[in-house]
């Protein structure tokens, strides 16, 4: 089974546009306000695994 690079790029681009991680940075910072740096990293890691 071959990987279709063109299709993969299209899917990633669509997901990037929908998720818009640049615009979600302020939301993440406001939701994790008051947490330690370790807590913020752990939350980001758990979120990354969940989204992936």
Buried (B, 14 or more C-beta within 10 A) or exposed (E): EEEEEEEEEEEEEEEEEEEEEEEEEEEBEEEBEEEEEEEBEEBEEEEEEEEE
